[in-house]
């Protein structure tokens, strides 16, 4: 499936680049950067050109759509993933190698994807935010950490502002 570039829209970039997410606290720091307007949230599905730029260290934050239609219904990145496994509060997926199936040879390093979801109270009410981060399965490429992002260093995430979606029942929270 391909997507045409929407006229009048500029290309979306990752929320952060060249970093690794180590913990839910790292994800919360990125979310808070988005909440404060320091970092950008992805507001629509990536088009084919934007998907082609996904690389190790890319981090994307997006908001799940609700009945009002605000947000993104489902994240798509154009890659094929194996089954998920739980790691802390994250779901981790490994990209599958479809060389035999596609009949092509590739030396590209396969990626892994780590996802995290949390509830946050916004001016639009309770919302569900997601973070997707990509990295090489071999981790040969050195990546920075959230602590090294200068624009986030002075931010202090208010306790309880983000509640991991895997850790609570949403109807109990708020």
Secondary structure, DSSP 8 states (H G I E B T S, - for coil): ------TT------SB-SB---SHHHHHHHHHHHHTTSS--B-S---HHHHTT--TT-EEEEEB--TT--SBSS---S--B---EEETTEEEEEB---HHHHT-------EEEEEEEEEEEETTEEEEEEEEEEEETT--S--B-GGG-GGGTT----TTSEEETTTS-TTT--
